[in-house]
Amino acid sequence: MDITCWNCKTVTKLDKAAVEAAIAAMDASKLGFHDVACASCGKANRTARDLFVAGLADFNAAPEMTKREINQAHKAEKAAKDKAKDERAAVKAAVKKAKK
């Protein structure tokens, strides 16, 4: 989850544990917002509970891929593109041969 500072526009990235801690702090204090301190300028960025809940849902919905899975997916995409390119070249060659 990303929080952009209202003062200096620096983006602060929050991991799942930080989002869960913020929600727990809001539950404990019975507030509908949480102040996220900017890492650059130190200003407090007041953030609504709805954004934290939505951010937590995003963490739960999107499983992270390992480097190996990413590399395998890229290799599969490249292989499919190469196969399609070869098929197009074969069709072009057949058409060219048929015209002669």
LOSELUM-393297 format. One record per residue: x, y, z of N, C-alpha, C in turn; chain; residue in three letters. Coordinates in nm, 3 decimals. Each point is the difference from the previous one (the first is absolute). Example, Ala and Ser with C-alpha at 12.3 -4.5 7.8 and 13.67 -1.06 7.14 Angstrom:
<atom n_c1="1.319" n_c2="-0.569" n_c3="0.780" ca_c1="-0.089" ca_c2="0.119" ca_c3="0.000" c_c1="0.090" c_c2="0.120" c_c3="0.000" mol="A" type="ala"/>
<atom n_c1="-0.035" n_c2="0.105" n_c3="-0.072" ca_c1="0.082" ca_c2="0.119" ca_c3="0.006" c_c1="-0.077" c_c2="0.109" c_c3="0.073" mol="A" type="ser"/>
//
This chain:
<atom n_c1="0.086" n_c2="-0.118" n_c3="0.000" ca_c1="-0.086" ca_c2="0.118" ca_c3="0.000" c_c1="0.090" c_c2="0.123" c_c3="0.000" mol="A" type="met"/>
<atom n_c1="-0.033" n_c2="0.095" n_c3="-0.082" ca_c1="0.078" ca_c2="0.122" ca_c3="-0.012" c_c1="-0.076" c_c2="0.119" c_c3="0.058" mol="A" type="asp"/>
<atom n_c1="0.071" n_c2="0.080" n_c3="0.080" ca_c1="-0.054" ca_c2="0.124" ca_c3="0.055" c_c1="0.087" c_c2="0.114" c_c3="-0.051" mol="A" type="ile"/>
<atom n_c1="-0.061" n_c2="0.098" n_c3="-0.067" ca_c1="0.075" ca_c2="0.114" ca_c3="-0.053" c_c1="-0.011" c_c2="0.117" c_c3="0.098" mol="A" type="thr"/>
<atom n_c1="0.116" n_c2="0.055" n_c3="0.035" ca_c1="0.004" ca_c2="0.112" ca_c3="0.095" c_c1="-0.067" c_c2="0.123" c_c3="-0.062" mol="A" type="cys"/>
<atom n_c1="-0.083" n_c2="0.065" n_c3="0.078" ca_c1="-0.069" ca_c2="0.119" ca_c3="-0.049" c_c1="0.095" c_c2="0.118" c_c3="-0.009" mol="A" type="trp"/>
<atom n_c1="0.110" n_c2="-0.003" n_c3="0.074" ca_c1="0.093" ca_c2="0.112" ca_c3="0.005" c_c1="0.108" c_c2="-0.009" c_c3="-0.107" mol="A" type="asn"/>
<atom n_c1="0.074" n_c2="-0.112" n_c3="-0.003" ca_c1="0.116" ca_c2="-0.010" ca_c3="-0.090" c_c1="-0.023" c_c2="-0.097" c_c3="-0.115" mol="A" type="cys"/>
<atom n_c1="-0.114" n_c2="-0.067" n_c3="-0.003" ca_c1="-0.039" ca_c2="-0.093" ca_c3="-0.107" c_c1="0.086" c_c2="-0.126" c_c3="-0.004" mol="A" type="lys"/>
<atom n_c1="0.069" n_c2="-0.031" n_c3="0.109" ca_c1="0.077" ca_c2="-0.123" ca_c3="0.009" c_c1="-0.096" c_c2="-0.117" c_c3="0.023" mol="A" type="thr"/>
<atom n_c1="0.023" n_c2="-0.112" n_c3="-0.070" ca_c1="-0.086" ca_c2="-0.117" ca_c3="0.014" c_c1="0.058" c_c2="-0.091" c_c3="0.108" mol="A" type="val"/>
<atom n_c1="-0.083" n_c2="-0.032" n_c3="0.099" ca_c1="0.038" ca_c2="-0.093" ca_c3="0.106" c_c1="-0.071" c_c2="-0.131" c_c3="-0.026" mol="A" type="thr"/>
<atom n_c1="0.078" n_c2="-0.107" n_c3="-0.009" ca_c1="-0.058" ca_c2="-0.132" ca_c3="-0.023" c_c1="-0.022" c_c2="-0.071" c_c3="0.132" mol="A" type="lys"/>
<atom n_c1="-0.120" n_c2="-0.052" n_c3="0.019" ca_c1="-0.033" ca_c2="-0.074" ca_c3="0.121" c_c1="-0.019" c_c2="-0.146" c_c3="-0.035" mol="A" type="leu"/>
<atom n_c1="0.061" n_c2="-0.088" n_c3="0.080" ca_c1="-0.019" ca_c2="-0.143" ca_c3="-0.023" c_c1="-0.125" c_c2="-0.047" c_c3="0.074" mol="A" type="asp"/>
<atom n_c1="-0.030" n_c2="-0.128" n_c3="-0.015" ca_c1="-0.123" ca_c2="-0.054" ca_c3="0.059" c_c1="0.000" c_c2="0.014" c_c3="0.152" mol="A" type="lys"/>
<atom n_c1="0.114" n_c2="-0.023" n_c3="0.063" ca_c1="0.007" ca_c2="0.010" ca_c3="0.146" c_c1="-0.028" c_c2="0.142" c_c3="0.048" mol="A" type="ala"/>
<atom n_c1="0.050" n_c2="0.100" n_c3="-0.072" ca_c1="-0.023" ca_c2="0.140" ca_c3="0.038" c_c1="-0.147" c_c2="0.037" c_c3="-0.016" mol="A" type="ala"/>
<atom n_c1="-0.063" n_c2="-0.050" n_c3="-0.105" ca_c1="-0.143" ca_c2="0.028" ca_c3="-0.021" c_c1="-0.083" c_c2="-0.065" c_c3="0.111" mol="A" type="val"/>
<atom n_c1="0.034" n_c2="-0.125" n_c3="0.034" ca_c1="-0.072" ca_c2="-0.068" ca_c3="0.108" c_c1="0.020" c_c2="0.072" c_c3="0.134" mol="A" type="glu"/>
<atom n_c1="0.122" n_c2="0.048" n_c3="0.023" ca_c1="0.027" ca_c2="0.073" ca_c3="0.125" c_c1="-0.078" c_c2="0.131" c_c3="0.004" mol="A" type="ala"/>
<atom n_c1="-0.012" n_c2="0.068" n_c3="-0.113" ca_c1="-0.075" ca_c2="0.125" ca_c3="-0.005" c_c1="-0.148" c_c2="-0.024" c_c3="0.028" mol="A" type="ala"/>
<atom n_c1="-0.054" n_c2="-0.107" n_c3="-0.057" ca_c1="-0.141" ca_c2="-0.034" ca_c3="0.024" c_c1="-0.021" c_c2="-0.035" c_c3="0.148" mol="A" type="ile"/>
<atom n_c1="0.095" n_c2="-0.075" n_c3="0.058" ca_c1="-0.010" ca_c2="-0.035" ca_c3="0.142" c_c1="0.007" c_c2="0.125" c_c3="0.087" mol="A" type="ala"/>
<atom n_c1="0.087" n_c2="0.094" n_c3="-0.036" ca_c1="0.010" ca_c2="0.125" ca_c3="0.077" c_c1="-0.128" c_c2="0.081" c_c3="-0.010" mol="A" type="ala"/>
<atom n_c1="-0.062" n_c2="0.001" n_c3="-0.119" ca_c1="-0.127" ca_c2="0.072" ca_c3="-0.015" c_c1="-0.110" c_c2="-0.067" c_c3="0.081" mol="A" type="met"/>
<atom n_c1="0.001" n_c2="-0.135" n_c3="0.005" ca_c1="-0.099" ca_c2="-0.072" ca_c3="0.081" c_c1="0.018" c_c2="0.032" c_c3="0.148" mol="A" type="asp"/>
<atom n_c1="0.126" n_c2="0.004" n_c3="0.044" ca_c1="0.027" ca_c2="0.025" ca_c3="0.141" c_c1="-0.039" c_c2="0.142" c_c3="0.042" mol="A" type="ala"/>
<atom n_c1="0.025" n_c2="0.097" n_c3="-0.088" ca_c1="-0.030" ca_c2="0.138" ca_c3="0.035" c_c1="-0.138" c_c2="0.046" c_c3="-0.045" mol="A" type="ser"/>
<atom n_c1="-0.071" n_c2="-0.089" n_c3="-0.070" ca_c1="-0.136" ca_c2="0.028" ca_c3="-0.050" c_c1="-0.004" c_c2="0.124" c_c3="-0.089" mol="A" type="lys"/>
<atom n_c1="0.104" n_c2="0.013" n_c3="-0.086" ca_c1="0.005" ca_c2="0.110" ca_c3="-0.096" c_c1="-0.019" c_c2="-0.054" c_c3="-0.140" mol="A" type="leu"/>
<atom n_c1="-0.043" n_c2="0.084" n_c3="-0.089" ca_c1="-0.021" ca_c2="-0.039" ca_c3="-0.139" c_c1="0.116" c_c2="0.038" c_c3="-0.089" mol="A" type="gly"/>
<atom n_c1="0.113" n_c2="0.038" n_c3="0.059" ca_c1="0.117" ca_c2="0.038" ca_c3="-0.079" c_c1="0.127" c_c2="-0.040" c_c3="0.073" mol="A" type="phe"/>
<atom n_c1="0.110" n_c2="-0.001" n_c3="-0.074" ca_c1="0.131" ca_c2="-0.029" ca_c3="0.059" c_c1="0.101" c_c2="0.096" c_c3="-0.063" mol="A" type="his"/>
<atom n_c1="0.090" n_c2="0.053" n_c3="0.080" ca_c1="0.102" ca_c2="0.091" ca_c3="-0.051" c_c1="0.125" c_c2="-0.078" c_c3="-0.038" mol="A" type="asp"/>
<atom n_c1="0.036" n_c2="0.007" n_c3="-0.129" ca_c1="0.120" ca_c2="-0.065" ca_c3="-0.050" c_c1="0.106" c_c2="0.109" c_c3="-0.016" mol="A" type="val"/>
<atom n_c1="0.111" n_c2="-0.016" n_c3="0.071" ca_c1="0.107" ca_c2="0.100" ca_c3="-0.006" c_c1="0.079" c_c2="-0.016" c_c3="-0.129" mol="A" type="ala"/>
<atom n_c1="0.030" n_c2="0.111" n_c3="-0.065" ca_c1="0.079" ca_c2="0.000" ca_c3="-0.122" c_c1="0.146" c_c2="-0.030" c_c3="0.036" mol="A" type="cys"/>
<atom n_c1="0.063" n_c2="-0.086" n_c3="-0.077" ca_c1="0.140" ca_c2="-0.036" ca_c3="0.026" c_c1="0.094" c_c2="0.114" c_c3="-0.038" mol="A" type="ala"/>
<atom n_c1="-0.044" n_c2="0.088" n_c3="-0.090" ca_c1="0.086" ca_c2="0.107" ca_c3="-0.049" c_c1="-0.010" c_c2="0.127" c_c3="0.085" mol="A" type="ser"/>
<atom n_c1="-0.121" n_c2="0.052" n_c3="0.015" ca_c1="-0.016" ca_c2="0.128" ca_c3="0.070" c_c1="-0.054" c_c2="-0.014" c_c3="0.142" mol="A" type="cys"/>
<atom n_c1="-0.053" n_c2="-0.117" n_c3="0.035" ca_c1="-0.048" ca_c2="-0.023" ca_c3="0.135" c_c1="-0.142" c_c2="0.046" c_c3="0.027" mol="A" type="gly"/>
<atom n_c1="-0.067" n_c2="0.059" n_c3="-0.097" ca_c1="-0.138" ca_c2="0.046" ca_c3="0.019" c_c1="-0.093" c_c2="-0.120" c_c3="0.014" mol="A" type="lys"/>
<atom n_c1="-0.108" n_c2="0.018" n_c3="0.073" ca_c1="-0.100" ca_c2="-0.105" ca_c3="0.018" c_c1="-0.100" c_c2="0.005" c_c3="-0.115" mol="A" type="ala"/>
<atom n_c1="-0.022" n_c2="-0.114" n_c3="-0.060" ca_c1="-0.097" ca_c2="-0.013" ca_c3="-0.109" c_c1="-0.121" c_c2="-0.074" c_c3="0.054" mol="A" type="asn"/>
<atom n_c1="-0.107" n_c2="0.073" n_c3="0.025" ca_c1="-0.121" ca_c2="-0.059" ca_c3="0.056" c_c1="-0.069" c_c2="-0.082" c_c3="-0.109" mol="A" type="arg"/>
<atom n_c1="-0.017" n_c2="-0.128" n_c3="0.026" ca_c1="-0.054" ca_c2="-0.092" ca_c3="-0.099" c_c1="-0.123" c_c2="-0.068" c_c3="0.056" mol="A" type="thr"/>
<atom n_c1="-0.107" n_c2="-0.005" n_c3="-0.078" ca_c1="-0.127" ca_c2="-0.057" ca_c3="0.043" c_c1="0.007" c_c2="-0.152" c_c3="0.012" mol="A" type="ala"/>
<atom n_c1="-0.083" n_c2="-0.053" n_c3="0.088" ca_c1="-0.006" ca_c2="-0.143" ca_c3="0.023" c_c1="-0.036" c_c2="-0.077" c_c3="-0.127" mol="A" type="arg"/>
<atom n_c1="-0.087" n_c2="0.057" n_c3="-0.083" ca_c1="-0.043" ca_c2="-0.068" ca_c3="-0.123" c_c1="0.120" c_c2="-0.033" c_c3="-0.090" mol="A" type="asp"/>
<atom n_c1="0.097" n_c2="0.091" n_c3="-0.007" ca_c1="0.116" ca_c2="-0.025" ca_c3="-0.083" c_c1="0.085" c_c2="-0.116" c_c3="0.054" mol="A" type="leu"/>
<atom n_c1="0.011" n_c2="-0.010" n_c3="0.132" ca_c1="0.074" ca_c2="-0.110" ca_c3="0.060" c_c1="-0.071" c_c2="-0.133" c_c3="-0.023" mol="A" type="phe"/>
<atom n_c1="-0.132" n_c2="-0.001" n_c3="0.013" ca_c1="-0.077" ca_c2="-0.123" ca_c3="-0.022" c_c1="0.012" c_c2="-0.043" c_c3="-0.146" mol="A" type="val"/>
<atom n_c1="-0.008" n_c2="0.096" n_c3="-0.093" ca_c1="0.015" ca_c2="-0.033" ca_c3="-0.142" c_c1="0.142" c_c2="-0.050" c_c3="-0.029" mol="A" type="ala"/>
<atom n_c1="0.098" n_c2="0.062" n_c3="0.062" ca_c1="0.138" ca_c2="-0.044" ca_c3="-0.019" c_c1="0.024" c_c2="-0.140" c_c3="0.053" mol="A" type="gly"/>
<atom n_c1="-0.061" n_c2="-0.032" n_c3="0.113" ca_c1="0.011" ca_c2="-0.134" ca_c3="0.057" c_c1="-0.066" c_c2="-0.102" c_c3="-0.092" mol="A" type="leu"/>
<atom n_c1="-0.113" n_c2="0.036" n_c3="-0.059" ca_c1="-0.067" ca_c2="-0.090" ca_c3="-0.094" c_c1="0.088" c_c2="-0.025" c_c3="-0.122" mol="A" type="ala"/>
<atom n_c1="0.072" n_c2="0.103" n_c3="-0.046" ca_c1="0.092" ca_c2="-0.018" ca_c3="-0.113" c_c1="0.113" c_c2="-0.095" c_c3="0.035" mol="A" type="asp"/>
<atom n_c1="0.052" n_c2="0.009" n_c3="0.122" ca_c1="0.106" ca_c2="-0.091" ca_c3="0.043" c_c1="-0.050" c_c2="-0.144" c_c3="0.001" mol="A" type="phe"/>
<atom n_c1="-0.123" n_c2="-0.020" n_c3="0.045" ca_c1="-0.055" ca_c2="-0.135" ca_c3="0.010" c_c1="-0.040" c_c2="-0.055" c_c3="-0.136" mol="A" type="asn"/>
<atom n_c1="-0.036" n_c2="0.086" n_c3="-0.094" ca_c1="-0.049" ca_c2="-0.045" ca_c3="-0.129" c_c1="0.113" c_c2="-0.038" c_c3="-0.096" mol="A" type="ala"/>
<atom n_c1="0.111" n_c2="0.070" n_c3="0.007" ca_c1="0.107" ca_c2="-0.021" ca_c3="-0.097" c_c1="0.115" c_c2="-0.080" c_c3="0.061" mol="A" type="ala"/>
<atom n_c1="0.008" n_c2="-0.130" n_c3="-0.035" ca_c1="0.113" ca_c2="-0.077" ca_c3="0.050" c_c1="0.128" c_c2="0.042" c_c3="-0.073" mol="A" type="pro"/>
<atom n_c1="0.108" n_c2="0.005" n_c3="0.074" ca_c1="0.126" ca_c2="0.042" ca_c3="-0.061" c_c1="0.062" c_c2="-0.117" c_c3="-0.074" mol="A" type="glu"/>
<atom n_c1="0.059" n_c2="0.030" n_c3="-0.115" ca_c1="0.067" ca_c2="-0.103" ca_c3="-0.079" c_c1="0.149" c_c2="0.000" c_c3="0.037" mol="A" type="met"/>
<atom n_c1="0.058" n_c2="-0.118" n_c3="0.002" ca_c1="0.142" ca_c2="-0.010" ca_c3="0.025" c_c1="0.075" c_c2="0.035" c_c3="-0.128" mol="A" type="thr"/>
<atom n_c1="0.130" n_c2="0.024" n_c3="0.011" ca_c1="0.080" ca_c2="0.031" ca_c3="-0.119" c_c1="-0.005" c_c2="-0.114" c_c3="-0.100" mol="A" type="lys"/>
<atom n_c1="0.000" n_c2="-0.120" n_c3="0.051" ca_c1="-0.004" ca_c2="-0.117" ca_c3="-0.089" c_c1="-0.131" c_c2="-0.002" c_c3="-0.079" mol="A" type="arg"/>
<atom n_c1="-0.112" n_c2="0.025" n_c3="0.068" ca_c1="-0.130" ca_c2="0.001" ca_c3="-0.069" c_c1="-0.006" c_c2="0.113" c_c3="-0.103" mol="A" type="glu"/>
<atom n_c1="0.056" n_c2="0.115" n_c3="0.033" ca_c1="0.002" ca_c2="0.113" ca_c3="-0.094" c_c1="0.083" c_c2="-0.036" c_c3="-0.123" mol="A" type="ile"/>
<atom n_c1="0.118" n_c2="-0.059" n_c3="0.022" ca_c1="0.085" ca_c2="-0.039" ca_c3="-0.112" c_c1="-0.067" c_c2="-0.105" c_c3="-0.087" mol="A" type="asn"/>
<atom n_c1="-0.068" n_c2="-0.098" n_c3="0.061" ca_c1="-0.070" ca_c2="-0.101" ca_c3="-0.077" c_c1="-0.112" c_c2="0.062" c_c3="-0.082" mol="A" type="gln"/>
<atom n_c1="-0.071" n_c2="0.095" n_c3="0.057" ca_c1="-0.108" ca_c2="0.065" ca_c3="-0.073" c_c1="0.055" c_c2="0.079" c_c3="-0.119" mol="A" type="ala"/>
<atom n_c1="0.113" n_c2="0.070" n_c3="0.020" ca_c1="0.061" ca_c2="0.076" ca_c3="-0.110" c_c1="0.049" c_c2="-0.094" c_c3="-0.110" mol="A" type="his"/>
<atom n_c1="0.059" n_c2="-0.112" n_c3="0.038" ca_c1="0.047" ca_c2="-0.097" ca_c3="-0.100" c_c1="-0.117" c_c2="-0.057" c_c3="-0.079" mol="A" type="lys"/>
<atom n_c1="-0.111" n_c2="-0.029" n_c3="0.067" ca_c1="-0.118" ca_c2="-0.053" ca_c3="-0.068" c_c1="-0.057" c_c2="0.104" c_c3="-0.097" mol="A" type="ala"/>
<atom n_c1="-0.004" n_c2="0.127" n_c3="0.041" ca_c1="-0.049" ca_c2="0.106" ca_c3="-0.088" c_c1="0.091" c_c2="0.014" c_c3="-0.122" mol="A" type="glu"/>
<atom n_c1="0.131" n_c2="-0.003" n_c3="0.022" ca_c1="0.094" ca_c2="0.013" ca_c3="-0.110" c_c1="-0.012" c_c2="-0.117" c_c3="-0.097" mol="A" type="lys"/>
<atom n_c1="-0.015" n_c2="-0.120" n_c3="0.054" ca_c1="-0.016" ca_c2="-0.117" ca_c3="-0.086" c_c1="-0.126" c_c2="0.010" c_c3="-0.084" mol="A" type="ala"/>
<atom n_c1="-0.109" n_c2="0.048" n_c3="0.060" ca_c1="-0.126" ca_c2="0.016" ca_c3="-0.075" c_c1="0.016" c_c2="0.105" c_c3="-0.109" mol="A" type="ala"/>
<atom n_c1="0.070" n_c2="0.110" n_c3="0.029" ca_c1="0.022" ca_c2="0.103" ca_c3="-0.102" c_c1="0.086" c_c2="-0.052" c_c3="-0.113" mol="A" type="lys"/>
<atom n_c1="0.106" n_c2="-0.075" n_c3="0.035" ca_c1="0.087" ca_c2="-0.056" ca_c3="-0.103" c_c1="-0.075" c_c2="-0.100" c_c3="-0.088" mol="A" type="asp"/>
<atom n_c1="-0.085" n_c2="-0.082" n_c3="0.061" ca_c1="-0.079" ca_c2="-0.097" ca_c3="-0.076" c_c1="-0.096" c_c2="0.072" c_c3="-0.096" mol="A" type="lys"/>
<atom n_c1="-0.065" n_c2="0.106" n_c3="0.048" ca_c1="-0.091" ca_c2="0.077" ca_c3="-0.085" c_c1="0.077" c_c2="0.065" c_c3="-0.114" mol="A" type="ala"/>
<atom n_c1="0.120" n_c2="0.050" n_c3="0.028" ca_c1="0.083" ca_c2="0.063" ca_c3="-0.103" c_c1="0.039" c_c2="-0.103" c_c3="-0.106" mol="A" type="lys"/>
<atom n_c1="0.038" n_c2="-0.120" n_c3="0.042" ca_c1="0.036" ca_c2="-0.105" ca_c3="-0.094" c_c1="-0.119" c_c2="-0.041" c_c3="-0.086" mol="A" type="asp"/>
<atom n_c1="-0.119" n_c2="-0.006" n_c3="0.061" ca_c1="-0.120" ca_c2="-0.036" ca_c3="-0.075" c_c1="-0.033" c_c2="0.107" c_c3="-0.104" mol="A" type="glu"/>
<atom n_c1="0.015" n_c2="0.127" n_c3="0.037" ca_c1="-0.025" ca_c2="0.108" ca_c3="-0.097" c_c1="0.100" c_c2="-0.006" c_c3="-0.114" mol="A" type="arg"/>
<atom n_c1="0.125" n_c2="-0.030" n_c3="0.031" ca_c1="0.102" ca_c2="-0.011" ca_c3="-0.105" c_c1="-0.031" c_c2="-0.116" c_c3="-0.093" mol="A" type="ala"/>
<atom n_c1="-0.048" n_c2="-0.111" n_c3="0.054" ca_c1="-0.035" ca_c2="-0.115" ca_c3="-0.083" c_c1="-0.118" c_c2="0.033" c_c3="-0.092" mol="A" type="ala"/>
<atom n_c1="-0.097" n_c2="0.073" n_c3="0.053" ca_c1="-0.116" ca_c2="0.039" ca_c3="-0.082" c_c1="0.045" c_c2="0.095" c_c3="-0.111" mol="A" type="val"/>
<atom n_c1="0.085" n_c2="0.095" n_c3="0.031" ca_c1="0.052" ca_c2="0.092" ca_c3="-0.102" c_c1="0.075" c_c2="-0.073" c_c3="-0.108" mol="A" type="lys"/>
<atom n_c1="0.081" n_c2="-0.097" n_c3="0.041" ca_c1="0.076" ca_c2="-0.078" ca_c3="-0.098" c_c1="-0.093" c_c2="-0.082" c_c3="-0.089" mol="A" type="ala"/>
<atom n_c1="-0.105" n_c2="-0.056" n_c3="0.059" ca_c1="-0.097" ca_c2="-0.079" ca_c3="-0.078" c_c1="-0.073" c_c2="0.090" c_c3="-0.099" mol="A" type="ala"/>
<atom n_c1="-0.038" n_c2="0.118" n_c3="0.042" ca_c1="-0.070" ca_c2="0.094" ca_c3="-0.089" c_c1="0.091" c_c2="0.043" c_c3="-0.113" mol="A" type="val"/>
<atom n_c1="0.125" n_c2="0.028" n_c3="0.033" ca_c1="0.098" ca_c2="0.043" ca_c3="-0.100" c_c1="0.025" c_c2="-0.111" c_c3="-0.101" mol="A" type="lys"/>
<atom n_c1="0.005" n_c2="-0.122" n_c3="0.048" ca_c1="0.021" ca_c2="-0.116" ca_c3="-0.088" c_c1="-0.121" c_c2="-0.022" c_c3="-0.091" mol="A" type="lys"/>
<atom n_c1="-0.120" n_c2="0.020" n_c3="0.053" ca_c1="-0.123" ca_c2="-0.019" ca_c3="-0.076" c_c1="-0.015" c_c2="0.105" c_c3="-0.110" mol="A" type="ala"/>
<atom n_c1="0.054" n_c2="0.119" n_c3="0.021" ca_c1="-0.011" ca_c2="0.108" ca_c3="-0.099" c_c1="0.089" c_c2="-0.029" c_c3="-0.121" mol="A" type="lys"/>
<atom n_c1="0.108" n_c2="-0.074" n_c3="0.019" ca_c1="0.093" ca_c2="-0.029" ca_c3="-0.110" c_c1="-0.055" c_c2="-0.092" c_c3="-0.098" mol="A" type="lys"/>
//
